């Protein structure tokens, strides 16, 4: 699928590199076509076409084989992670519980990380043993899992692990030892109903009760399942919700206030900024996943609403690299009766937390679009690179909220 680099908006600043390289950039830009406006699913889905397309995979393969950094450094982070070992043994469960009595969801997120990382090692390194391991993990779960349950947190499980699991399967869809049909059925029967229930009913709570990440992860899962199963209705459901959904994950609600700082950079306050920074950074990864998957199907959500998401990422990155940002009191309705609550100041909780979400954003805005992403770049180069993945950022669920390895797969 070919694309033209879209022209920059009136807000935001052109990158320094784009001024120096404008002739070359324009020559490339003139040779390809623009992403279409995200109004409907593509006539035919592109595969692989979620977090990684064929070009991403080939670039990583060539650069790693040549021993070129930063791809080699990203590859070394992957191969050093125990989840990427071809000897990983899956631990599938018939029932996965997140929230309440009997929690066992750690088995799921660890196996997803292992499936994804082994799939990457196969795609980039060509090792058959990693392919066989990834397929065995995916097949074991699709033949075993029947139920996701727990308290309200079951919707986090259906969302986060839904889009992550589907991404591992997308990488393996052309491997003979992988039962794609059985996996598609599991995603449709076990994950999608909870995704849909949350986005349409919000667990019978006030529509603004749940933080943006709850919407975003379920939206990402719906989109990923739509791509995995070539289901245009599901894909369209996710795109429509991103643009105009009633909950806090839709773009205008996730980024409620816009600013311009003293240096002229456009910023957008993130919905969870008054809560804590760990969840705020998590949001960059969840919305980033939605935008990247859509991009690889030809839809540019990254630039939707005058690049509102970029403004949010710049805001979050600026604050988490130790700089001040403006903050407007955030008020929302909570519980079942929409009781009003407010946050009057930005939270310092977990400020500067490192999660592997920034490579995707930096290499899109700065290297695909030639925009000056000053604060995103600082977050990535000063604190994160080279990005690891699940297992590199703690053993609890927060360390597995994103698949990671963006340096390997997104560097350009």
C-alpha positions in Angstrom: 0.0 0.0 0.0 1.5 3.3 -1.0 1.1 6.7 0.7 2.0 10.3 0.2 3.4 12.1 3.3 0.5 14.5 4.2 1.2 18.2 4.4 1.7 19.5 8.0 -1.2 21.3 9.7 -1.4 24.9 10.7 -0.5 23.9 14.2 2.7 22.2 15.2 6.1 23.1 13.9 8.0 21.8 10.8 11.0 19.7 11.8 14.5 21.0 11.5 15.3 18.1 9.3 12.4 18.7 6.9 13.8 22.2 6.2 17.2 20.8 5.3 15.9 17.8 3.4 12.8 19.3 1.8 13.7 18.6 -1.7 14.3 14.9 -1.1 11.2 14.6 1.1 9.0 16.3 -1.5 10.3 14.0 -4.2 9.3 11.0 -2.2 6.0 12.6 -1.2 5.1 13.2 -4.8 5.5 9.6 -5.8 2.9 8.0 -3.5 -0.7 8.5 -2.5 -2.2 9.8 0.8 -3.9 7.7 3.5 -7.6 8.0 2.9 -10.0 9.6 5.4 -11.1 7.0 7.9 -14.7 6.7 7.0 -14.9 3.0 6.1 -13.0 -0.2 6.2 -10.6 -0.9 3.3 -12.1 -2.8 0.4 -9.6 -5.5 1.2 -7.5 -5.8 4.4 -3.7 -5.7 4.2 -1.9 -8.5 5.9 0.3 -8.3 7.9 -1.5 -5.1 8.8 -1.7 -4.4 12.5 1.3 -3.0 14.4 3.7 -4.1 11.7 3.4 -4.3 7.9 5.6 -6.2 5.4 7.9 -3.2 5.0 8.5 -2.9 8.7 9.4 -6.6 8.9 11.7 -6.5 5.9 13.5 -3.3 7.1 14.2 -4.9 10.5 15.3 -8.1 8.8 17.8 -6.4 6.5 19.2 -4.0 9.1 19.7 -6.7 11.7 21.4 -9.0 9.3 23.7 -6.1 8.3 24.5 -5.4 12.0 23.2 -1.9 11.8 22.1 0.2 14.8 19.7 1.1 16.2 18.0 -2.1 14.8 20.7 -4.4 16.1 20.4 -2.9 19.6 16.6 -3.4 19.4 17.2 -7.0 18.3 19.6 -7.6 21.1 16.9 -6.5 23.6 14.5 -8.9 22.1 16.8 -11.9 22.1 17.9 -11.2 25.7 14.2 -11.4 26.9 13.4 -14.8 28.3 9.9 -14.7 26.7 11.5 -14.8 23.3 13.2 -18.2 23.9 11.9 -21.0 21.6 11.8 -23.2 24.7 8.9 -21.2 26.3 6.1 -23.6 27.5 2.6 -22.2 27.3 0.2 -22.4 30.2 -3.3 -22.1 28.7 -6.4 -21.7 31.0 -10.0 -22.4 30.2 -11.0 -19.5 32.4 -9.0 -16.3 32.9 -9.9 -14.1 35.8 -8.8 -10.5 36.2 -10.2 -8.7 39.3 -11.7 -10.4 42.4 -11.1 -13.9 43.7 -8.9 -16.4 42.0 -7.0 -14.0 39.7 -4.8 -15.9 37.2 -4.5 -13.5 34.3 -0.7 -13.4 34.6 -0.6 -16.7 32.8 -2.3 -15.0 29.8 -0.1 -11.9 29.5 3.1 -13.8 29.9 2.1 -16.2 27.2 1.0 -13.4 24.9 4.4 -11.7 25.3 6.1 -15.0 24.5 4.0 -15.6 21.4 4.6 -12.1 20.1 8.4 -12.1 20.8 8.9 -15.6 19.3 6.9 -14.4 16.2 9.1 -11.4 15.9 12.2 -13.6 16.1 10.9 -15.8 13.4 9.9 -12.8 11.1 13.1 -10.9 11.6 15.6 -13.7 12.2 14.0 -16.5 10.2 14.4 -19.1 13.0 11.9 -22.0 12.5 12.1 -23.0 16.2 10.7 -19.6 17.2 7.9 -19.9 14.7 7.0 -23.3 16.1 7.0 -22.0 19.6 4.8 -19.0 18.8 2.3 -21.3 17.0 2.2 -23.7 19.9 1.4 -20.9 22.3 -1.4 -19.5 20.1 -2.8 -23.0 19.3 -2.8 -24.0 23.0 -4.9 -21.0 24.0 -7.3 -21.2 21.1 -8.1 -24.8 22.0 -8.5 -24.1 25.7 -9.7 -20.6 26.6 -13.5 -20.3 26.8 -14.1 -17.5 29.4 -12.7 -14.1 30.5 -14.2 -13.1 33.8 -13.6 -11.2 37.1 -14.9 -7.9 38.4 -14.9 -4.8 36.2 -11.2 -5.4 35.5 -12.3 -8.2 33.1 -12.8 -5.5 30.6 -9.2 -4.5 30.9 -8.3 -8.1 30.2 -10.6 -8.3 27.1 -9.1 -5.1 25.8 -5.4 -5.2 26.4 -4.9 -8.9 25.9 -7.3 -8.9 23.0 -5.4 -6.5 20.8 -2.0 -7.9 21.9 -3.0 -11.5 21.2 -4.5 -10.6 17.8 -1.2 -8.9 16.9 0.8 -12.0 17.7 -1.6 -14.1 15.6 -1.3 -11.6 12.7 2.4 -12.2 12.5 1.8 -15.9 12.4 -1.1 -16.1 10.0 1.0 -17.4 7.1 2.7 -20.2 9.2 1.5 -23.7 8.3 1.6 -24.9 11.9 -0.7 -22.2 13.2 -4.5 -22.9 13.3 -5.6 -19.4 12.2 -9.3 -20.4 12.0 -9.4 -21.7 15.6 -7.7 -18.6 16.8 -10.1 -16.3 14.9 -13.0 -18.1 16.5 -11.6 -17.7 20.0 -11.1 -13.9 19.4 -14.6 -13.6 18.1 -16.3 -15.7 20.8 -14.3 -14.9 23.9 -12.8 -11.4 23.5 -15.1 -9.4 21.2 -18.3 -9.8 23.2 -16.7 -8.2 26.2 -15.1 -5.5 24.0 -18.5 -4.7 22.5 -20.3 -4.8 25.8 -17.9 -2.3 27.3 -17.9 0.2 24.5 -21.7 0.1 24.2 -22.7 -0.2 27.9 -19.6 0.7 30.0 -20.5 -1.9 32.6 -23.8 -0.1 33.4 -21.9 2.9 34.8 -22.0 6.6 33.8 -20.4 6.8 30.4 -17.6 9.0 31.8 -16.9 6.8 34.8 -14.1 4.8 33.3 -10.7 6.3 32.3 -9.7 6.7 28.7 -7.5 3.6 28.7 -10.5 1.3 29.3 -12.2 2.5 26.1 -8.9 2.6 24.2 -7.9 -1.0 24.9 -11.3 -2.3 24.0 -11.4 -0.2 20.9 -7.9 -1.5 19.9 -9.1 -5.1 20.4 -12.2 -4.6 18.2 -10.0 -3.1 15.5 -7.4 -5.9 15.8 -10.1 -8.6 15.7 -11.7 -6.9 12.7 -8.3 -7.0 10.8 -7.5 -10.5 11.9 -10.9 -11.8 10.7 -11.3 -9.5 7.7 -14.5 -8.2 9.4 -15.2 -4.7 8.0 -18.0 -4.0 10.5 -15.7 -4.5 13.5 -13.0 -2.4 12.0 -15.5 0.4 11.3 -16.9 0.2 14.8 -13.4 0.9 16.3 -12.7 3.8 13.8 -16.1 5.4 14.5 -15.6 5.1 18.2 -12.2 6.7 18.0 -13.7 9.7 16.2 -17.0 10.2 18.0 -17.5 7.7 20.8 -19.4 8.7 23.9 -16.7 7.5 26.4 -13.4 8.9 27.5 -11.4 7.0 24.9 -12.7 8.9 21.9 -10.2 11.5 20.7 -12.0 14.7 21.8 -12.7 13.3 25.3 -9.2 11.8 25.7 -7.6 15.1 24.9 -10.1 17.7 26.3 -7.9 20.8 26.4 -5.4 22.3 23.9 -2.6 24.7 24.5 0.5 26.3 22.8 3.6 26.6 25.0 6.1 29.4 25.1 8.2 27.8 22.4 5.2 27.5 20.0 4.6 23.8 20.4 1.0 22.6 20.4 0.1 20.5 23.4 -3.0 18.6 24.5 -4.0 17.7 28.1 -4.5 14.0 28.4 -7.7 12.8 30.2 -5.8 10.8 32.9 -3.1 13.5 33.6 -4.7 14.4 37.0 -4.7 10.7 37.9 -1.1 9.6 37.6 1.6 9.5 35.0 1.9 5.7 34.7 -1.6 5.5 33.3 -1.1 8.6 31.2 1.9 7.1 29.5 -0.1 3.8 29.1 -2.6 5.8 27.2 0.1 6.8 24.6 0.6 3.1 23.9 -3.1 2.2 23.8 -4.1 5.1 21.4 -0.8 4.6 19.5 -1.8 1.0 18.8 -5.1 2.1 17.4 -3.5 4.7 15.2 -0.8 2.4 14.0 -3.1 -0.4 13.1 -5.4 2.0 11.2 -2.4 3.5 9.4 -1.4 0.0 8.1 -4.9 -0.3 6.7 -4.7 3.0 5.0 -6.5 5.2 7.5 -4.7 8.2 9.1 -6.1 8.5 12.7 -2.7 9.8 13.8 -3.6 13.1 12.1 -7.3 13.2 12.9 -8.7 16.4 14.3 -5.7 18.5 13.4 -3.2 15.9 14.9 -4.9 16.1 18.3 -3.1 12.9 19.4 0.3 14.3 18.6 -0.5 17.3 20.8 -1.3 15.0 23.7 1.8 12.9 23.2 3.9 16.1 23.2 2.2 17.2 26.4 2.7 13.9 28.2 6.3 13.6 27.0 7.1 17.2 28.1 5.8 16.7 31.6 7.4 13.3 32.0 10.8 14.6 31.0 10.6 17.0 33.9 9.2 20.2 32.4 6.1 22.1 33.3 2.9 22.0 31.3 -0.4 23.9 31.7 -3.3 22.1 33.4 -7.1 22.9 33.4 -9.3 21.4 36.1 -10.8 18.2 34.8 -14.3 17.4 35.9 -16.3 14.2 35.1 -19.3 12.1 36.1 -18.6 8.9 38.1 -20.4 5.8 39.3 -23.8 4.9 38.1 -25.4 8.2 38.9 -22.7 10.4 37.3 -21.6 12.0 40.6 -19.3 14.9 39.8 -15.6 14.6 40.6 -12.7 17.0 39.8 -9.0 17.0 39.6 -7.5 20.5 40.0 -3.8 19.8 39.5 -1.7 17.5 37.3 -0.5 14.4 39.2 3.2 13.9 39.9 2.5 10.2 40.6 4.9 7.9 38.8 6.3 10.9 36.8 9.0 9.9 34.4 7.9 6.2 34.3 9.5 4.4 31.3 7.2 2.3 29.1 8.0 1.1 25.5 5.4 3.3 23.8 7.5 6.2 22.4 9.3 4.7 19.4 6.0 4.2 17.5 5.1 7.8 18.0 8.5 9.3 17.3 9.1 7.4 14.1 5.6 8.2 12.8 5.5 11.9 13.5 9.2 12.7 13.0 10.3 10.2 10.4 7.2 9.6 8.3 5.7 13.1 8.5 8.9 15.1 9.1 7.4 17.0 12.0 9.3 18.5 14.9 8.3 16.3 17.8 10.7 17.9 20.3 9.3 16.4 23.5 8.4 13.0 22.1 11.9 12.8 20.7 13.4 13.7 24.1 11.3 11.1 25.9 12.4 8.4 23.4 16.1 9.2 23.0 16.8 10.3 26.6 14.8 7.7 28.6 13.7 4.8 26.5 15.8 3.7 23.6 16.4 0.9 22.7 12.9 -0.3 23.6 12.3 -3.6 25.2 9.0 -5.3 25.7 7.0 -7.5 28.1 9.2 -8.8 30.8 11.6 -5.8 30.6 9.5 -3.4 32.6 8.4 -5.2 35.7 6.6 -8.5 36.4 3.2 -7.1 37.1 0.5 -6.3 34.5 1.7 -2.8 33.9 4.9 -4.2 32.4 2.8 -6.0 29.8 0.3 -3.3 28.8 2.2 -2.9 25.5 4.1 -5.3 23.3 7.1 -3.0 22.8 10.3 -3.5 20.8 9.6 -0.3 18.8 13.3 0.4 18.2 13.6 -2.8 16.3 10.4 -2.5 14.4 9.8 1.3 13.8 13.3 2.9 13.5 13.7 4.6 10.1 
